[in-house]
């Protein structure tokens, strides 16, 4: 642990300059070396999609669904926000794997809502509870303004996010999808394409999250960042923390 003292000091200094709230965990080769507010509850934004993906994996492992199952994207399925399905032609035929890939790599809200409908929101929440994700709740679909007006939202913590990612990394397909993330303006911005990163972002007004694993030559680092504050400042926090980790391990 002593060999990481300077790194921990640098991470803390970056966090001290952030005016908002942050939950963070850093693990090196499976050993936790730094954390702050790891169980603090934040609006999950699109990090909730990680838990939907793991619930989907369970259904597939049980033989109740298959990645090759086909679904049709209808006009009523389409919602605003991130993604491409909303602008493609109606009645497009996609597979379950297509939906899972779009949900993660492009944070596609239409794909996400279709998977919620396929799995059932109650099933996903019961799965979350069964897996002991204590700070995580799925209470509404993406862009469900009526549910938000009723006070329903989605929540998670750095601790739960780390745990779900560690589970997903054990699945070859999920790991491949996470490594092909196309939203790379936060943790990997300053070292984009120099090393592999398997991660997922999330953002809302005053929310900027990014969480994933950075793969170095002989080492890997799990970096979980949940940030609440002014968006531009929170994105910069993610950038700087990611850069700090990269500079410390780039020769490892």
N, C-alpha and C positions, 0 to 999 in steps of 0.2 A: 504493500500500500504506500510506503514512503516514496517509492519511485514516481508516484503520481501526484505528489504534493504540489508541485509547480502547476501541473495541469489543473488540479482542483482550484488552486488559487486564481488561475486565469479565468476559469469558468465562472467562479463567484464574482470576480471583478466585472465581467460582462453582464451578469445578471444584476449586479448592484446599479448599473447605469440604466436599467430598464425601469420605467416609471409604473408599469403595470404589474400584473400578477403572473407568476410562472410556476408550473409544475415540471420538474425535470428529473430524469434518471439517466445515468451513464454507466454502462457495464462494458468491461473489457474482457473478451474471451470468457464470458459468463460470470465474471466477478464484478459485483457492484462497487464502483469507486466513488460515486458522487450522486446525491439526490437532494431534492428540495421540494417540499409540498407534494410528495409522491401520491398521497391519497386525497388530495384536494379535488373537489368535484368541479369540473368545467362543463360548459356546453360542449358537446362532442363535435359539433359540425360533422364533417364527412369522415371522421375517425370511426363513427358508428358503423361504417360500411365494412370495417374489418371484422366486426362481430357477426354481421350478416353473412360474410364470406365463410366464417368458421361454422356457423349454423348450417349453411348450404353443404359444406364438406361432410357434416354428419349425415345429412339426408342422402348424400351420394354414397357414403360408405355403407349405409344401411340398405342400399339398393332401391330406395324409394324414388330417387331421381337419378338422372344420368347427365353428364356434361353434354351429350349429344342430343338430348331432348330438344325439340323445336318449339318456339313460341312466335306468335305474330305480334308485331308492334303496331298497334292501332292508334288513331288520333287521340282517343280518350286516355291512352297511357302516357302521353307526352306532357312533360312539365318543364318549366324554365330552369335556368341556371346552367351549371356545367354539363357538358356532354354533347354528343353528336346525334343521338337518335331523334331528338326533338326536331331536327331540320331535315331528316331523311324521309323518303316517301313512306306513306302509310302502307300497312299490310306487309312490311318487310319481315322476312322469316329469319330468325336468329336462334342460335343454340343457347342453352343454359351457360355453357362456357363463354360464349360471346358476351352474355349479359354480365357475368362475373368479371371478365376482363375489362369491359367498358366501365363497370362500377368502380374498379380500382385504378386503372391506368389513366382514365380521363375523368374520374369521379362523376360518371354519368348519372344524373338524378333519375332519368326515365328508366334506365336499366336497374337502378337501385329499387325503385318503387315496384317494378315488375317482379323482382326477386322477393320483395317483401310480400307481395300478393301470392306468389307461388308458395312460399314457405309458411306464411301466416304470421302476422305481427305478434300474436300471443305465443306462437311456437318459438319465435326468435327470443322474446323476452324470457320465456321459461328456460330456454337453452342458456341464456346469459346468467340466470340465477343458478341453474344446475352447475355451471362451470365456476361458480363462486367469483364472478366479476362484481364485487360488492358495490362499486361506485358507478356502475353502468346501467343505463335504462334506455330502452327504445320505446318512446311514447307516441311517436308520430312518423308519418312518411315524409319524404322530401317535398318541400314547398306546400305543405298542408297548412295554409294560413288559418283555416278555421280551428284546427287543433291548437295552434300556437295562441290564438285568441282565447282559448279555453284554459291556457296555462300549461299545455302539454309541450314537452320538448325532449331532446335526447341529450344524455349526459355520460361522461366517463372521467377517468383519472389517468395520470401517467402510469400508475401501478397496473391498472387493468389493461391499458394499451400495450404496455410491455409484455404482459402475460399472453394476450391474444396473439401478438406478433410472434412470440416464441413458439406458440402452438402452430401458427401458420407456416413458419419456416421449416417445420418438420414434414410438410406436404409439398411434394415436388411441383405440382401444378400451381399451388398458391405462391410458392417462392418464385417461380418463373414469372407469374403475373406481377408480383411486387417489384421484381427487378426490372420490369419493363414500364415502370411508372413514367408518365409523360409530364407530370406537374412537378417541375424541378427548380422552382424559384426560391426555395427556402433553404433547407439544410445543405443540399449539394451545389448551390449556386456558384460558389467560388472554386469548386473543384469538379465541375460537371464533366463527365466522361473520363476522368482520370482514374477513377476506381468505381467498382460496382456498388450500387446502393439499392437496397430493397426497402421501399418506404411508402407511406401514405400521408397525404396532407389533409387539412381541414381548415376551412375559413368561413367566417360570417362577419358581420359588422362587429369590430372590436375583438375578434377571435382569429388567431393565426397559429395553427398547430402543424407540426410535422414530426413523424416518428418512424424510425426504421433502423436498419443494420447497414453499416459501412464495412465493406470487405477490403481489407488490406492484404498484402502478399502473404504474411504469416500470422495475421491477427484479424479480429473483427471487433467492431464497437457498436453496441446498441445505444442509440441516442433518441430519447423520448422528450419532446418539447411540447408542452401545452401552454399557450400564452394568451393572456387576456389584456388588452390595452389598445391604444391607437394603432391602427392596422399597419401603417408604414413603419412605425417604430418596432412593432412586434415581428414583422417580416425581417427587419434588420437584425433583431435579436436571433432569430433562427439562422440567418446567414452567418453571423459572427460566431455563434456556438458551433455550427458546422465547420467553419473554417478553422476554429481552434482545435477541434478534434482532428481534422485532416492534417494540419501542420504538425501535430504531435505524433501522428502515427504513419505518415506518408512513406517513411523509410523502413517501416516494420514489416 
